[in-house]
């Protein structure tokens, strides 16, 4: 892409930061230049975040229906998966999978709940009730 063709569409983060892109100058050499955003990219990100929001709502409903534990809700809220949760908590992946079940979650010790709460940056009570007080 040529320097003068670099999109400058104000995206979601355009007021906060710019994106470094490689473009060609008048001589055909590659240089870097800041872009405020690109409408196509912003639209794709918006679709992705809507998908994440839907997954959060679905997870919350599963917990309310006692089909899953609150860990699923917080995993979706924090955009994490089982390997990430396993790595940060020190639990085996199979243990995290087990803890995703409502009945297994109800039997977790306070120390295990505290590990999950720390990872998700909530209190143990917030973990149990899915009440989140975001800043």
N, C-alpha and C positions, 0 to 999 in steps of 0.2 A: 504494500500500500504506500502511496506517495504521501509525503509530509502534509500537503495541503488537502488530502482526502481523509485524514484521520477524523473519525466521528467525535463530535463534541456535544453529544446529547446529554443533558443533565440527568444522570441516573440516581438511584437510591443513595449512593454514597458520594455523589458528585459534589455536594456541598462540604463534605468532610475531607475527602481525599481524591487524588487522581490516580489513574492507572498508567503505568509505564508501558509503552508499546514500541515495537520496532517498526520504523518507517524508512523509506528511502528519500534522500535529499535530492536536490537538483542534479547532482553528479551521479546519482544511482547508488551511492554508498548508504549502508545501513546506519541509522542513528536512532537514538531513543527520544521519545517525545511524550508528554503527558496528555492524556485524554480525560475529559470530564465524565465520559460514559458513552455507551452505545445503546440505542433503543432496543435493538435485537437482544443484546445481552441482558438488559434490564428486564425485558419481557420474559426471557427464559428464567431468570432468577425469581421473578414474581410467581411464575407457575410452580417452580420448585418449592418455594416457601408456602404456597397454598397447599401443596401436597403434604408438607411437613405439618402444617396446622391441622389438616384432616386426619393425619396419623395420630396426632396428639388427642384429638377429640375421640377417635375410635378407641384408643388405648384407655382413655378416661372412662368411656362407656363400658368397656370390658371389665375394668376394675369394679365399677358400680354394680355390674351384673355378676360379680364374683367369678369371672372367667379368667382373670389374670390378677397379678399383684400390682401394687402401686409402683413397683420397680419398672414395669413396662411403661407406665405413664411418664416417669422421670427420664427413662432412656429416650423416649420419643421427644420429650420436651428439651432435652440437652443434646439431641441428635447424636446419640451413642448407640453402639451395638454391643452384642455379648462379648466379643474379644476385647473391646475397649474397657467395658465394665470389669471384666475379669482381670485385666492388666492393672487397673487402678486400685481395685479392692484386694487383690491377692487371692480371690476365690478362683477355683477351677471353673472352666467354662460350663461343665456339667452342673456345677453347684449353682451358678447364676441361672441356668435354664430351669433348674428345680425351684429356685427362689422366685421365678416368674409366675409360678403357680400360686393361686390365692391361698390355698390351705397350707402350703409349705411356708409361705411368707408369714402367716399367722403364728407359726411355731418358732420363728427366728429369735435368737437371743438378742438382748439389748446391745451387746458388743458388735454383733453382725449388722444389726440395724444401724448402729452408729457409723459403721464403715460406709454403708450405702448413703446415709445422710450426709456424711462428709464429702463424698464424691459428688453428690448432686447439689451440694451447698445449701442444704436445708436442715432444719431440726428433725429429730426423730419423730416428733409429733406431726410435723408437716409432711414427712415421708409417709406416715401411716394414713393421714387424712387427705393427701394431695392438695393441701392448701399451700399456695405459693405466694410469697410476698416479694415480687421482683422490684428492683429499684428502677 
